[in-house]
Structures are given as C-alpha cells and as structure tokens.
Amino acid sequence: FEGLGGWAWRNYVDDPATLPSGYPDNYFWDSSIGDINITKYMQTYASGDNLDYIVCELGMNHLVNSTNQGSDLTVVSTKVKHFIDRVHEDYPNAKVLLVGVHRFSDMYKYNQKKNRDFPFDLNNTYEAIATDSKYSSFVKFANVSSMFDSKYGSNFFTQSAGLFAGDETEEYLIDYVHPNDNGYQMYADCISRKFITMI
C-alpha cells in the first residue's frame, strides 16, 4: 500500500479516531478487534493468500510534519515494532525492509541541529530494530543516507549572487525532503542492493 503525503507510522498503526484531522485514515485498522489486521487488509486489497516482502519507506514526516505526526523516536520505534509484530503474526514468512532517510544538504538554510540530527537518529532507530534478535531473522535496514550525495541528489535553484556579482551565481536548496531524479536513483540503488540480500 502506498501512503499519502504527510502520512507517518501512526497512519499504519493507530486507531483512526485518534489521528489528526488532516490525516485521518489507517487502512490497516480493524475496529472489530481494536487493532490493525494485516490479513483483513490483504484480503481486501490483494490476494490475501501470501505476503512475501514489505518495503517500508516512512519516517521523514515525523520531522517535517512533526506537529501532526510527532517526532519522538521512542514512540516511532514502538509503532514500527507493533506493525512488524502484526505482520509476523499473520505472515510469519514475510520479510520486512525498513528504508532509512537521507541526510539534509549543508546548504539547507534551516539546517538547525534538529534537522541535522533527525536523519541519523531515525536511521539508528531502524537499524536497532533490524539488528534486535527478535527481528533480525526477517527484518533488514537499508541505510539510504550512506549512499545519498546531497549535493547531486537534492533540488537546487541557481540565481545571480547579487546586483554587483557579475556572472557569479549562488545555489539555494529549494526542497530538502524530496530528492531530484538523481537522488531517487540513489535511493533505488540502495534499496535494491539490500533487497537482493533478502531474496
């Protein structure tokens, strides 16, 4: 299932009644049991017979949309584990790939300590889950940040450096969250390399 803009882990784990009004849905939620129900989801939206792999690309909205989604990584870790536990209960042979997030370019003018630290802290959270003895046999972590070059993978805007700068130009990072085409290729390279090891 592909999530929507602004979604975070709570949209895959929490009761929809507790979600922020702008992001009110959780398609895994089963009100009859008061929890997410992976089997019911698969029966509704897929064949329901088998689930081999899940690739989870979530996390950035816990920073950029933290007002609605929360940025406490202890809470995020609990939600990730709950989702994985429910998957493993219903589909014990399924494997899960947690995809990290890229580091922000140093050219991002709002690159405060929180923004600099968050990608590393989230990636460390995912890696800790993947290496936990409870999960390590079926959960892997793709460290996108290790293969992401923020200079060439980010979206920049070039303009004149100033009234008296002549031909000199300056570059501004216009989107620190979404990579450019090169950046998405870096993501794909990292994910595919890790995914191959899971087959």
Buried (B, 14 or more C-beta within 10 A) or exposed (E): EEBEEBBBBBBBBBEBEEBBEEBEEBBBBBEEEEEBBBBBBBEEEEEEEEBEEBBBBBBBBBBBBBEBBBBEBEBBBEBBBBBBEBBBEBBEEBBBBBBBBBBBBEBBEEBEEEBBEBBEBBBBBBBEBBEEEEBEEBBBBBBBBEBBBBEEBBBBEEEEEEEEEEEEEEBEBEEBBEBBEBBEEBBEEBBEEBBEEBE
